[in-house]
Amino acid sequence: MNKRTRLIVSLLFAVIIIFAAAITRFYVNVPDNMQSDSNQTEIVRTVETDSSGNIIFSDGKGSFGIADSVRITANPEWQELKFSGDGRCIASKKIGGELLYGCIDYEGNAVTPFIYSDITRYTINNLVIYCAESSADNSFVLYNMDFMPLFRRSWDSCSFNGNEAVFSDDCGIYTFYADADGLLFKSAYVSGEVMDCPYNLNIYSRVLLSKLSPYMIEKMTAGAEKYLEYAYTFNDELLSEITSGNRSSFVPAFKNDNNIISRKLLGISDMHIYSVSSDDGIPHYDVSINADTEIIYYDESGTEKTLYDNYRLAVRFSGSSESDIHAVSGRFELDSPVYPKPEPPVENQEQDIAMGD
């Protein structure tokens, strides 16, 4: 090899070294997320942009993903995507052949389970509420703007009108006033039945409702139902559904009246919940009930008689939240019915009539 040829080969070798070094420096200095490969996702169309510059994009195949200004943060595996604020998106995808909705963060992590047939955003008096309908039973779960549940339960229905939100289940209807600070409990209507006797309960006191939740109200009315049934049937097993504490504070109807043959609940004419004072620093509440009652008894002469009257009773509850509300006592206001005065003997009646003449 002559001198000229060796010079050309050396120059070519130097160029190859320099080029290889340049390529190496490029891949060392460029972030991994900017490197491409044969499987790189193609952003075909920008669908929506949030205030921070994040985008929802389409890959051109009917799927959607999320990207920021540098990289794709959530791969396009979603049927639908919509920004919901605070770094979250309402998303849908097919699971088991069914289109289901949930919520994801910008990294594609699930924030809520994908069990909903739809998620709808409502803005009521500057309060954002997401109403998620379950695909399993068409019940509704309510979330705030951060997708935190507003209640520890689902609802059979929900509606929004003006500044009010109304939620219902099989026990009652609950109305809330909405503003930017949250939901203010406005009214409660609860209905039920015990021993074939229906009842209704209406609560409008803002002071009382500020201390209660729908679940607390329903737990108290359910406990009152069990006590009523126990009071008239003397079935001790019902007490296990009322309390795990001292059962002696739950007294049946006119327990110590030996003249009574039977007691029967005929109807519930009135029901209220009151806040009552306590010495233990824990809120106490009375469920007050007026019970229409049939009493069959023996009078002083041993004759079987029937008495119809209305009796007031109260079931007391203690607790400040859904997790600790519980019944502590139940009793009738009277220890014994007020019996009618015995009728005078027939001969005395005839004498009274004669004297009157």
Buried (B, 14 or more C-beta within 10 A) or exposed (E): EEEEEEEEEEEEEEEEEEEEEEEEEEEEEEEEEEEEEEEEEEBEEEBBEBEEEBBBBBBEEEBBBBBBEEEBBBBBEBBBBBBBEEBBBBBBBEEEEEBBBBBBBBEBEEBBEBBBBBBBBBEBBEBBBBBBBBBEEEBBBBBBBEBEBBBEBBBBEBEBEEBBBBBBBEBBBBBBBBEEEEBBBBBBBBBBEBBEBEBEBEBEBEEBBEBBBBBBBBBBBBBBBBBBBBBBBEEEEBBEBBBEEEEEEBBBBBEEBEBBEEBBBBBBEBBBBEBEEEEEEEBBBBBBBBBBBBBBBEBEEEEEBEBEBEBEBBBBBBBBEBEEBBBBBBBBEBEBBEBEEEEEEEEEEEEEEEEEE
